Amino acid sequence: MIIVMKRGSTRDQVDQVIEHLERLGFGVHLSEGVEQTVIGAIGDKSRLGAANLELLPGVERVVPILKPFKLVSREFRPESSQVRVGPVVFGGDQIVVAAGPCSVESHQQLMETAEAVARAGAHLLRGGAFKPRTSPYSFQGLEEEGLKILAEARERFGLPVVTEVVSPESVELVASYADMLQIGARNMQNFQLLREVGRSGKPVLLKRGMAATVEEWLMAAEYILSEGNFNVVLCERGLRTFETATRFTLDLNAVPLAKELTHLPVVVDPSHGTGKWSLVPAMSRAAVAAGADGLLIEVHPRPEEALSDGPQSLTPKRFTALMEQVAAVAEAVGRRLPLPAGQTA
């Protein structure tokens, strides 16, 4: 349930409600908006009737949340959230673009890619150091050495780093190098991992599972928020369907639907969603038009040599052209691409 405080309620009144809920064994999450304060209470509501809470000073009303996801819902937080990753902000009127290779393959490959995407106007650097692959014989990533290379690229080119974490045991290690932790599609329902990244406090990019419903996706986000970490960005990356012409089917319905249901920012990964570099520009434009708050784009200096996902990776030249197209669509729908760090208008 959520407890809506009256406008002008005092800090003491808010604290009194929180203490009352905690004494009854509820988990409490405070959301302080510009005009109103809302307290989320997670627990067995049979312990407390709504009428009792409404008698407390400063309480305007008590509203049950009927959806299975509570903290991610717009009932809990009606205004859209913004998530800051270094100087970059997901949400609001900005379209954030994270770009880079599927995998960190070598020092030279990543530095070359990072320089190219930074020059083209990307806002974050993406790249996998730990790679969960379908085959145990496929390239699995450089692990900590890859993290060190990503951190060096951040220092050289000023781009915050988003990279995948694949196990609860590696969260602390990855968090020590990365600015944002990515939960991949295969781990969307790895609940121990979700709890651990929630405890880390780091911003989290949560990809939708390849066979997950929107509700399951939001429930996965609920695990992270339930640990006190509200810095979550959702990522639509395509579903597995009967269609074989593309790697996955990019579900752009999910973008406006998720934004109706949740206050969290939503971004789109058209590289995985299509599996074909030639389709990435069109689906990127469509994603921005559909209301996405950002894009994840795979870029490789020589896609034909990539150790993973070469067919869906753009060359630096094609990525530069894409950024110009995305900027035009963003402007058409009343949004904008923020200037990269260090650049001024």
C-alpha positions in Angstrom: 0.0 0.0 0.0 1.0 3.6 -0.3 0.4 6.3 2.3 -0.1 9.8 0.8 0.8 12.6 3.1 -1.0 15.9 3.1 0.6 18.8 1.4 2.6 20.7 4.1 2.9 17.7 6.4 5.9 18.0 8.7 9.0 15.9 8.8 8.0 14.7 12.3 4.7 13.5 11.0 6.4 11.6 8.2 8.8 10.0 10.6 5.9 9.1 12.9 4.2 7.2 10.1 7.4 5.4 9.2 8.1 4.4 12.8 4.5 3.1 13.1 4.9 1.0 10.0 8.3 -0.4 11.0 7.0 -1.4 14.4 4.4 -3.5 12.6 7.1 -5.2 10.4 6.5 -3.4 7.2 9.3 -2.5 4.8 9.2 1.3 4.2 10.2 3.3 1.1 10.0 7.0 1.1 9.3 9.0 -2.1 9.5 12.8 -1.7 8.1 14.7 -4.7 8.0 18.4 -5.3 4.4 18.7 -4.2 3.7 15.6 -2.2 5.3 12.9 0.0 4.4 9.2 -0.5 5.4 6.4 1.8 5.4 2.9 0.4 4.7 0.1 2.8 5.6 -3.5 1.8 4.4 -6.4 3.9 1.3 -8.2 5.1 -1.5 -5.6 4.9 -3.7 -7.7 7.1 -1.7 -6.6 10.0 -3.1 -3.1 9.8 -6.4 -1.6 8.6 -6.2 1.4 6.4 -8.5 3.3 8.8 -5.8 3.1 11.5 -3.2 4.8 9.4 -5.5 7.5 8.2 -5.9 8.6 11.9 -2.2 9.5 12.1 -1.3 13.2 11.9 -0.4 14.4 8.4 -1.9 11.4 6.5 -4.2 12.3 3.6 -5.2 8.9 2.4 -4.1 5.2 2.2 -4.1 3.6 -1.3 -3.8 -0.1 -1.9 -1.5 -1.0 -4.8 -3.3 -3.8 -6.7 -0.5 -4.6 -9.1 2.0 -7.3 -8.1 4.9 -4.8 -8.6 4.7 -2.0 -6.0 7.8 0.2 -5.9 8.2 0.3 -9.6 4.6 1.3 -10.2 3.3 4.8 -11.1 0.9 4.4 -8.2 3.8 4.6 -5.9 5.6 7.3 -7.8 3.4 9.2 -10.3 6.2 11.3 -11.7 8.9 9.8 -14.0 12.2 9.0 -12.3 15.5 10.1 -13.5 18.6 8.0 -13.1 22.1 9.6 -13.0 25.2 7.8 -14.2 28.1 10.1 -13.7 27.2 13.2 -15.7 24.6 11.4 -17.7 20.9 11.4 -16.8 18.4 8.9 -18.1 14.8 10.3 -18.2 13.4 13.7 -18.7 13.6 15.2 -22.2 17.1 13.7 -23.0 17.8 10.7 -25.2 20.9 8.9 -23.9 23.0 6.7 -26.2 25.3 4.0 -24.9 27.6 2.5 -27.6 30.5 0.1 -27.9 31.4 -3.4 -28.7 29.5 -6.5 -27.6 32.8 -7.8 -26.0 36.0 -6.2 -24.9 38.4 -8.2 -27.1 41.6 -6.3 -26.7 43.1 -3.0 -25.5 43.5 -1.7 -29.0 40.0 -2.8 -30.1 38.3 -1.1 -27.2 40.3 2.2 -27.3 39.7 2.5 -31.0 35.9 1.9 -30.5 35.7 4.2 -27.5 37.4 7.0 -29.3 35.1 6.6 -32.3 31.8 6.6 -30.3 32.9 9.5 -28.1 33.7 11.5 -31.2 30.3 10.7 -32.7 28.5 11.9 -29.5 27.8 8.8 -27.5 27.1 9.4 -23.8 28.2 6.1 -22.3 30.6 3.3 -23.3 29.2 -0.2 -23.3 31.2 -3.4 -23.5 31.2 -6.9 -22.0 34.0 -8.1 -19.8 32.0 -11.1 -18.7 30.0 -12.8 -21.4 27.4 -15.5 -20.8 27.3 -17.4 -24.0 25.0 -20.1 -25.3 28.0 -22.3 -26.1 30.7 -23.1 -23.5 33.2 -23.0 -26.3 32.4 -19.4 -27.4 34.5 -16.4 -26.2 33.5 -15.7 -22.6 35.2 -12.3 -22.2 38.4 -11.0 -20.7 36.9 -10.7 -17.2 38.8 -8.5 -14.8 41.3 -7.5 -17.5 38.4 -6.4 -19.6 37.1 -4.3 -16.7 40.5 -2.6 -16.4 40.5 -1.7 -20.1 37.0 -0.3 -19.8 38.1 1.8 -16.8 41.1 3.1 -18.8 38.8 4.1 -21.7 36.6 6.0 -19.3 39.5 8.0 -18.1 40.8 8.7 -21.6 37.5 9.6 -23.3 35.2 10.7 -20.5 32.5 8.2 -21.0 30.9 6.4 -18.0 31.0 2.6 -18.4 28.1 0.2 -18.4 29.0 -3.5 -18.4 27.3 -6.8 -17.5 27.6 -8.6 -14.2 26.7 -12.3 -14.4 26.8 -13.6 -10.8 26.2 -12.4 -7.3 29.8 -13.2 -6.4 31.2 -10.8 -9.0 29.0 -7.8 -8.2 31.6 -6.2 -5.9 34.3 -6.7 -8.5 32.4 -5.3 -11.4 31.0 -2.4 -9.3 34.5 -1.3 -8.4 35.2 -0.6 -12.1 31.8 0.2 -13.7 29.5 3.2 -13.4 26.4 1.2 -14.2 25.8 -2.6 -13.8 24.0 -4.4 -16.6 21.7 -7.4 -16.0 21.6 -9.4 -19.2 18.5 -11.0 -20.6 19.6 -14.5 -19.5 19.9 -13.3 -15.9 16.7 -11.2 -15.7 15.2 -13.7 -13.2 18.4 -14.6 -11.4 16.9 -13.3 -8.1 20.0 -13.5 -6.0 21.9 -11.5 -8.5 19.0 -8.9 -8.6 19.1 -8.6 -4.8 22.9 -8.2 -4.8 23.0 -5.4 -7.4 20.2 -3.8 -5.4 22.4 -3.8 -2.3 25.3 -2.4 -4.3 23.6 1.0 -4.8 25.1 1.3 -8.3 22.8 2.3 -11.2 21.4 -0.8 -12.9 20.5 -1.5 -16.5 17.9 -4.3 -16.5 17.4 -6.1 -19.8 14.1 -7.8 -20.5 14.4 -11.6 -20.8 14.0 -13.0 -24.2 10.7 -14.8 -23.2 9.6 -12.5 -20.4 6.3 -10.7 -20.1 6.3 -7.1 -19.3 4.9 -7.9 -15.8 7.8 -10.4 -15.2 10.3 -7.7 -16.3 8.8 -5.2 -13.9 8.8 -7.8 -11.1 12.5 -8.4 -11.7 13.0 -4.6 -11.3 11.0 -4.8 -8.1 13.6 -7.1 -6.6 16.3 -4.4 -7.1 14.1 -1.6 -5.7 13.1 -3.7 -2.7 16.8 -3.6 -1.7 16.6 0.2 -1.6 18.2 0.9 -5.0 15.8 3.0 -7.2 18.5 3.7 -9.8 17.2 1.3 -12.4 16.8 1.7 -16.1 14.7 -0.9 -18.1 16.0 -2.1 -21.4 13.8 -3.7 -24.1 16.1 -6.0 -26.2 13.7 -8.2 -28.3 11.8 -11.4 -27.8 12.1 -14.9 -29.1 9.2 -15.6 -31.4 8.4 -17.8 -34.4 10.1 -15.4 -36.7 13.5 -16.5 -37.9 14.3 -13.7 -40.4 15.7 -11.7 -37.5 17.6 -12.7 -34.4 14.7 -11.6 -32.1 11.5 -9.6 -32.5 12.0 -6.1 -31.1 8.9 -5.4 -29.0 8.4 -1.6 -29.3 4.9 -2.0 -27.8 6.7 -2.5 -24.5 8.2 1.0 -24.5 5.0 3.1 -24.1 3.4 0.3 -22.1 6.2 0.1 -19.6 6.2 3.9 -19.3 2.4 3.8 -18.5 3.0 1.2 -15.8 6.3 2.4 -14.2 8.1 5.5 -13.3 11.5 4.0 -14.4 13.3 5.1 -17.6 13.1 2.7 -20.5 15.7 2.3 -23.2 15.9 0.0 -26.3 18.7 -2.2 -27.6 18.0 -2.5 -31.4 21.3 -4.4 -32.0 20.2 -7.5 -30.1 16.5 -6.8 -31.0 17.2 -7.3 -34.7 20.6 -9.1 -35.0 21.2 -7.2 -38.3 23.2 -4.0 -38.5 21.2 -2.9 -41.5 18.0 -2.8 -39.4 19.5 -1.0 -36.4 19.1 2.6 -37.7 15.4 2.2 -38.6 14.6 0.5 -35.2 16.6 3.2 -33.4 14.5 5.9 -35.0 11.3 4.0 -34.2 12.4 3.5 -30.6 12.9 7.2 -30.0 9.6 8.0 -31.7 7.9 5.4 -29.4 9.1 7.2 -26.3 12.4 5.4 -25.4 14.7 7.3 -23.1 17.8 6.0 -24.7 19.5 3.4 -26.9 22.1 0.7 -26.6 24.1 0.3 -29.8 26.8 -2.2 -30.6 29.7 -0.7 -32.5 32.9 -2.4 -33.7 35.8 -1.0 -35.8 35.8 -4.2 -37.8 32.6 -6.2 -37.4 33.8 -9.0 -39.6 36.5 -9.7 -37.1 34.3 -9.4 -34.0 34.5 -12.3 -31.5 30.8 -11.9 -30.7 27.8 -10.3 -32.4 29.6 -9.0 -35.5 26.5 -9.2 -37.8 24.6 -6.7 -35.6 27.4 -4.2 -35.0 27.7 -0.9 -36.7 31.0 0.5 -38.0 32.0 3.8 -36.5 31.1 5.6 -39.8 27.6 4.1 -39.7 27.2 4.9 -36.0 28.1 8.6 -36.7 25.3 8.6 -39.3 22.9 7.0 -36.9 23.5 9.7 -34.2 22.5 12.4 -36.7 19.3 10.5 -37.5 18.4 10.0 -33.9 19.0 13.6 -33.1 16.5 14.6 -35.9 13.8 12.2 -34.6 14.4 13.3 -31.0 13.9 17.0 -32.0 10.7 16.0 -33.9 9.2 14.5 -30.8 10.2 17.3 -28.5 13.3 15.7 -27.0 17.1 16.1 -27.5 20.4 14.4 -27.4 22.5 15.9 -24.5 25.9 17.1 -25.4 28.6 14.6 -24.4 30.8 15.3 -21.4 33.3 18.1 -22.0 31.4 19.5 -25.0 29.6 22.9 -25.0 27.0 24.3 -27.4 
